[in-house]
Amino acid sequence: MPARTGQEYLEGLRQRRREIWLNGEQVDDVVSHPALANCAHTLARLYDMQHDPATRDALTYLSPDTGKREGTSFIIPRRVEDLVRRRTMVKTWADATCGMMGRTPDYLNINLMSFAVRPDYFAQNDPRFGDNVVHYYEYVRDHDLCLTHTLVNPQVDRSRQVTELDPYIGLGVVQERPTGLIVRGARMLATLAPFADELAVFPSTFRMEGQDAGKYALCFALPLDTSGLRFLCRESFHYGKSTYDHPFGARFDEMDAVVVFDDVLVPWERVFLYNNVDLCNRLFPDTGAITHLMHQFVTRYVAKAEFVVGVACQLATSIAIDGFLHVQEKLGEMINYTELMRACLRASEADAMGATNGVVVPASEPLSTARTMFPTLYPRMVEILQLLGAGGYMMTPSEYDLAGPRRADIERYFQGAQAPAPERIQLFRLAWDIVGSAFGSRQVLYERYFSGDPVRLTAGRYLTYAKAPLLERVCDFLRQTA
């Protein structure tokens, strides 16, 4: 199957029933469920863009392996031009969702590619595992599947290792069988779970210790309809309101879930790593996966920052505050953040390096800079947007009010200096979905922890940065002045 259409994607969700729980009830059909249907159709529109003449060439490529058009996010970058092509694909989808969906399918497609080009890494654990990861990448690519994934054990007691908790709170192996592994426990945070075809379970980024650590060292993948898998969703941020009132929440709530594994069988052909703590801990840096992933999500950062800057500028113009110096300074600050992300992204491509396996890898230093700064920059951009709209957010009527008997009052008192009331209200409703709604609050929290613990990541920049040349320069200067 080449790149899927939206209808093929939705039909796949209907055909493969999975155990999804939301608000204490099991969801029978994700595609028609009132809290989930809009996001499912948003994803379907992304798949349809693969066949739109205006975007097809950016979103797909002619695979040398299959001779078919497949998603560009699966491309193995052999040249810098391939990185640019992939970035164009990611940006096209990110722009379509204003950067507000962090787990569109391209994210894990790129992740799988970075694993598949390093079968030797997985074969260190077991020769079968190297073959498994290549075959799985090809399977997902050739069927254009949508994946969710989990990395983290439940937050039961953060002061202890998973090996020190009650057995099988964190996901672990219960038994080895000739057919595969029996696993039990739970994992979080499976973003996009109700809308995915497959679940990828990757190692936690925290180093495990203890006698039983090996049984928690896992990397595998399963279809979502596998027996014994349950997905417990948080509450939906789509409240059944129109896209006028909640333009983001009504379209882009990609949902997060805890995954429960109730003695689930993982066939050996779906296992990529097992019972090797060291290989699990080094998986993302040593395969180059983290660098390829940073290239994807920094591209999304650019799309998101651009859109938020656009909203801020439009809002300032609509109520005529854009002439004030302190407002211009705040808007300039947001523009600087956006251009910083863009510069890091482009620098990673300009300084890209070839790997021993013939795969071009973006330069990691500029991407790591963006990765560790955006968790601070995005909340600041939201804060500025809050300050610009101020009390106007509190007193913005709904679409129902605008259509009600007091429309004349609303049109008079909610107009803007540069916009009639309906346009000003719609703009403020959009901004509210960034700065104050449940959807917007989740976005701030999500960006803070999207790529891991921001304190640990930023400290890691100091610990791993190539400081020796800088220190030598200081010493040389001191020797010259002695």
C-alpha positions in Angstrom: 0.0 0.0 0.0 1.4 3.4 -0.9 0.8 6.6 1.1 -2.7 6.4 2.6 -5.7 8.6 2.0 -7.7 10.0 4.8 -10.6 7.6 4.1 -8.2 4.6 4.3 -6.9 5.9 7.6 -10.4 6.3 9.1 -11.5 2.9 7.8 -8.5 1.4 9.5 -9.5 2.8 12.8 -13.0 1.4 12.4 -11.8 -2.1 11.4 -9.3 -2.6 14.2 -11.2 -2.3 17.5 -9.1 -1.4 20.5 -9.9 -0.9 24.2 -10.1 2.8 24.7 -11.6 4.2 27.9 -12.7 7.9 28.3 -14.8 9.4 31.1 -15.3 6.0 32.6 -16.8 4.5 29.4 -15.4 2.3 26.7 -15.3 4.0 23.3 -16.9 1.9 20.6 -15.9 4.0 17.6 -13.2 6.6 17.7 -14.2 8.0 14.3 -17.7 8.9 15.5 -17.2 9.6 19.2 -18.1 13.3 20.0 -14.9 14.0 21.9 -12.6 12.2 19.5 -14.0 12.4 16.0 -12.7 15.9 15.1 -9.1 15.0 15.8 -9.5 11.7 13.9 -10.7 13.7 10.9 -7.9 16.3 11.4 -5.4 13.4 11.0 -7.4 12.1 8.0 -7.0 15.5 6.4 -3.2 15.3 6.9 -3.2 11.9 5.1 -5.3 13.4 2.3 -2.7 16.1 1.8 -0.4 13.4 0.6 -2.6 13.2 -2.5 -3.4 16.9 -3.0 -1.5 18.1 -6.1 -0.5 21.2 -4.1 1.3 19.3 -1.4 1.9 15.8 -2.8 5.5 16.3 -3.9 6.4 17.8 -0.5 4.7 15.0 1.5 5.6 11.9 -0.5 8.6 10.5 -2.4 9.1 7.7 -4.9 10.6 4.9 -2.7 13.6 3.2 -4.3 12.7 0.1 -2.3 9.1 -0.3 -3.4 8.7 2.0 -6.5 5.6 3.5 -4.8 4.9 6.9 -3.4 5.4 6.8 0.3 5.5 9.4 3.1 8.6 11.6 3.0 8.9 11.2 6.8 10.1 7.7 6.1 12.9 8.8 3.8 16.4 7.7 4.7 18.5 10.9 4.3 21.6 10.1 2.2 22.3 13.8 1.4 21.7 17.1 3.0 19.0 17.7 0.4 17.1 14.8 1.9 17.1 16.5 5.3 15.8 19.7 3.7 13.1 17.7 1.9 12.1 15.9 5.1 12.0 19.2 7.0 9.7 20.7 4.3 7.4 17.7 4.8 7.3 18.1 8.6 6.7 21.9 8.2 3.8 21.3 5.8 2.0 19.1 8.3 3.0 21.3 11.3 1.6 24.4 9.5 -1.7 22.6 8.9 -2.1 22.1 12.7 -0.4 25.4 13.7 2.3 23.4 15.4 -0.3 22.4 18.1 -0.1 18.6 17.5 3.2 17.3 18.8 2.7 13.6 17.8 1.6 13.7 14.2 2.6 10.4 12.5 5.8 11.9 11.0 7.4 12.0 14.5 7.6 8.3 15.0 8.1 7.5 11.3 11.4 9.4 11.6 12.1 7.6 14.9 11.7 4.2 13.3 13.8 5.2 10.3 16.7 6.1 12.6 16.4 2.7 14.3 16.2 0.8 11.1 19.4 2.2 9.7 21.3 0.8 12.7 20.3 -2.9 12.8 23.8 -3.6 14.1 22.9 -1.8 17.4 20.0 -4.0 18.1 21.8 -7.2 16.9 24.2 -6.7 19.8 21.4 -7.8 22.0 20.2 -10.6 19.8 20.8 -11.1 16.0 17.0 -11.5 15.5 16.4 -8.0 16.9 18.4 -6.3 14.2 16.2 -8.0 11.6 13.1 -7.2 13.5 13.6 -3.5 13.6 14.3 -3.3 9.9 11.2 -5.4 9.0 9.0 -3.3 11.3 10.2 0.0 9.8 9.4 -1.4 6.3 6.0 -2.7 7.5 5.0 0.7 9.0 6.3 2.5 5.9 4.7 0.3 3.4 1.3 0.5 5.1 1.6 4.2 6.1 0.6 3.4 9.7 0.0 5.9 12.5 1.9 5.1 15.8 1.7 6.2 19.4 4.5 5.4 21.9 5.3 5.2 25.6 8.5 6.0 27.5 7.7 6.6 31.1 6.5 4.4 34.0 3.6 5.7 36.2 4.3 8.4 38.7 3.8 6.3 41.8 6.9 7.1 43.8 9.4 9.3 42.0 12.0 8.8 44.8 12.5 5.1 43.9 13.6 3.1 40.9 11.0 1.0 39.1 12.8 -2.0 40.5 12.0 -0.9 44.0 8.3 -0.5 43.4 5.7 -3.2 43.7 6.3 -5.6 40.9 4.7 -4.7 37.6 3.5 -1.2 38.4 6.1 -0.3 35.8 6.0 -2.4 32.7 8.1 -5.5 33.0 8.4 -9.1 31.7 6.5 -11.7 33.5 7.6 -14.7 31.5 9.6 -15.8 28.4 7.8 -18.2 26.1 8.8 -19.8 22.8 6.3 -17.5 21.1 7.4 -14.3 22.8 7.4 -12.2 26.0 4.5 -11.9 28.5 4.5 -8.3 29.8 2.5 -6.7 32.6 2.3 -3.2 34.1 1.6 0.3 32.8 3.3 3.0 30.9 2.5 6.7 30.1 2.2 9.0 28.2 0.7 7.6 25.0 -0.2 10.7 23.1 -2.4 10.1 20.0 -3.4 6.6 21.4 -7.0 6.6 20.3 -6.0 7.5 16.8 -3.1 5.2 16.3 -2.7 1.8 14.5 0.3 0.6 16.5 1.9 1.2 19.9 5.7 1.5 20.2 7.2 0.8 23.6 10.6 2.4 24.0 13.0 2.3 27.0 12.6 4.9 29.7 15.4 7.5 29.5 16.1 7.0 33.2 18.9 4.6 34.1 17.6 1.5 35.8 19.4 -0.2 38.6 18.9 -3.3 40.8 18.9 -7.0 40.4 15.6 -7.2 38.4 16.4 -4.2 36.1 16.7 -6.4 33.0 13.0 -7.3 33.0 12.1 -3.6 32.7 14.6 -3.0 29.8 12.3 -3.3 26.8 11.8 -2.1 23.3 9.0 -3.5 21.2 5.9 -2.7 19.1 2.3 -4.1 19.0 -1.0 -3.4 17.2 -3.4 -1.4 19.4 -6.0 -4.2 19.1 -3.7 -6.7 20.9 -5.4 -8.7 23.5 -4.8 -7.4 27.1 -3.9 -3.8 26.0 -6.1 -1.0 27.6 -5.8 2.7 27.1 -7.0 5.0 29.9 -7.5 8.5 28.5 -7.5 11.9 30.3 -10.5 14.1 29.9 -11.1 15.6 26.5 -10.4 19.2 25.9 -13.0 19.3 23.2 -16.2 20.4 25.0 -18.5 20.0 22.1 -18.3 23.7 21.2 -17.8 25.1 17.7 -14.5 25.8 16.1 -15.4 29.5 16.4 -15.3 29.2 20.2 -12.5 26.7 20.6 -10.7 26.6 17.3 -7.8 24.5 18.6 -9.5 22.3 21.2 -12.2 21.4 18.8 -9.8 20.3 16.1 -6.4 19.3 17.6 -6.9 17.6 20.9 -4.6 14.6 20.2 -5.4 13.0 23.6 -3.0 11.4 26.1 -3.4 8.0 27.7 -2.0 5.6 30.2 -1.4 2.1 28.7 -2.2 -0.9 30.8 -0.6 -4.2 29.8 -2.6 -7.1 31.3 -0.3 -10.1 30.6 0.1 -9.1 27.0 2.0 -11.4 24.6 4.7 -9.7 22.6 5.8 -12.0 19.7 9.5 -12.4 19.3 9.4 -10.8 15.8 8.1 -7.6 17.4 10.9 -7.4 20.1 13.8 -5.0 19.4 15.6 -4.9 22.7 15.2 -7.0 25.9 17.1 -7.6 29.2 20.0 -5.3 28.4 19.9 -2.2 30.5 23.0 -0.6 28.9 21.7 -0.9 25.3 18.3 0.5 26.4 19.9 3.4 28.1 22.1 4.3 25.2 19.4 3.6 22.5 18.5 7.2 21.4 21.9 8.8 21.4 23.9 5.9 20.0 21.5 5.2 17.1 21.3 8.9 16.2 17.5 8.8 16.8 17.5 11.7 19.2 19.2 14.0 16.6 16.7 13.0 13.9 13.8 13.5 16.3 15.1 16.9 17.3 15.2 17.9 13.6 11.5 17.0 13.5 10.3 18.7 16.6 12.4 21.8 16.1 10.7 22.2 12.8 7.4 22.0 14.6 8.6 24.6 17.1 9.2 27.0 14.2 5.7 26.4 12.9 4.2 26.9 16.3 6.2 30.0 17.2 5.4 31.6 13.8 1.7 31.1 14.4 1.7 32.4 17.9 3.6 35.5 16.7 1.0 36.0 14.0 -1.9 35.8 16.6 -0.1 38.3 18.8 0.5 40.8 16.0 -3.1 40.5 14.8 -4.4 40.9 18.3 -2.3 44.0 18.9 -3.5 45.5 15.6 -7.1 44.7 16.2 -7.3 46.8 19.5 -4.7 49.4 18.4 -2.0 48.7 20.9 0.7 48.0 18.3 1.8 51.7 18.4 2.9 51.5 22.0 6.7 51.0 22.6 6.3 48.4 25.3 4.0 46.3 23.1 6.4 46.6 20.2 9.2 45.4 22.5 7.2 42.4 23.5 6.3 41.5 20.0 10.0 41.9 19.0 10.9 39.5 21.8 8.5 36.9 20.4 10.0 37.4 16.9 13.5 36.9 18.2 12.5 33.5 19.8 11.0 32.4 16.5 14.0 33.4 14.5 16.3 31.7 17.0 14.5 28.4 16.5 14.7 28.8 12.7 18.4 29.6 12.9 19.1 26.5 15.0 17.1 24.4 12.5 18.9 25.6 9.5 22.3 25.4 11.2 21.7 21.8 11.9 21.3 21.2 8.2 24.2 23.4 7.1 26.6 21.5 9.5 25.1 18.0 8.9 27.5 15.1 8.9 27.5 11.8 7.2 27.5 8.7 9.4 29.4 5.4 8.9 26.3 3.8 7.5 25.8 6.4 4.8 23.0 8.2 6.5 23.3 12.0 6.9 22.6 13.2 10.4 21.8 16.8 11.3 24.3 18.7 13.5 23.2 18.0 17.1 24.5 21.1 18.9 22.1 23.7 17.4 19.2 21.3 17.7 20.1 20.6 21.4 20.1 24.4 22.0 16.6 24.7 20.6 15.5 21.6 22.5 16.5 23.0 25.8 15.4 26.6 25.2 11.9 26.1 23.8 10.5 24.7 27.1 11.3 28.2 28.5 10.6 30.3 25.4 7.1 28.9 24.6 5.6 29.7 28.1 7.1 33.2 27.8 5.5 33.7 24.4 2.1 32.6 26.0 2.7 35.0 28.9 3.3 37.9 26.4 0.1 37.0 24.6 -1.7 37.0 27.9 -0.4 40.4 28.7 -1.4 41.8 25.3 -5.0 40.6 25.6 -5.3 41.3 29.3 -8.8 41.5 30.6 -10.2 41.2 27.1 -10.0 37.5 27.4 -12.2 37.4 30.5 -15.0 39.3 28.8 -15.1 37.7 25.3 -18.6 36.4 24.5 -19.3 33.1 22.7 -20.7 32.3 19.3 -24.1 31.7 21.0 -24.0 35.3 22.5 -23.2 36.7 19.1 -26.2 35.0 17.6 -28.5 35.8 20.5 -31.0 38.6 21.2 -28.3 41.0 22.5 -26.3 41.0 19.3 -26.7 44.8 18.9 -25.0 45.3 22.3 -22.2 42.9 21.4 -21.6 44.4 18.0 -21.3 47.9 19.7 -19.2 47.1 22.8 -17.0 44.2 21.5 -15.8 45.8 18.3 -12.1 46.5 17.8 -10.3 49.5 16.5 -9.4 47.6 13.4 -12.1 44.9 13.4 -15.9 44.5 13.7 -17.1 42.6 16.7 -17.5 39.1 15.1 -13.9 39.3 13.8 -12.4 40.6 17.1 -14.3 38.0 19.1 -13.2 35.2 16.9 -9.6 36.4 17.2 -9.8 36.6 21.0 -11.4 33.1 21.2 -8.4 31.8 19.1 -5.9 33.6 21.5 -7.8 32.2 24.5 -7.3 28.7 23.2 -3.5 29.4 23.4 -3.3 31.3 26.7 -6.2 30.3 29.0 -8.3 27.3 28.0 -7.6 23.7 29.1 -6.2 23.0 25.6 -3.8 26.0 26.0 -2.7 25.0 29.5 -1.9 21.5 28.3 0.2 23.0 25.5 2.3 24.9 28.0 2.8 21.8 30.2 3.4 19.6 27.1 6.1 21.9 25.7 7.8 22.1 29.1 8.2 18.3 29.3 7.9 17.3 25.6 11.5 16.2 25.3 12.2 15.2 28.9 13.0 16.8 32.2 14.1 20.4 31.2 16.4 20.7 34.2 18.2 17.5 33.4 18.4 18.3 29.7 19.9 21.8 30.3 22.4 20.5 32.8 23.3 17.9 30.3 24.3 20.6 27.9 27.0 21.7 30.4 28.1 18.2 31.1 28.4 17.0 27.5 29.4 20.3 25.8 32.9 20.4 24.2 34.4 22.8 26.8 38.1 21.9 26.4 38.8 24.2 23.5 37.2 27.1 25.3 39.1 26.4 28.5 42.3 26.2 26.6 41.7 29.6 25.0 41.3 31.1 28.5 44.5 29.5 29.7 46.3 30.6 26.6 45.2 34.2 27.3 46.2 34.0 30.9 49.6 32.7 29.9 50.1 35.6 27.6 49.4 38.2 30.3 51.3 36.5 33.1 
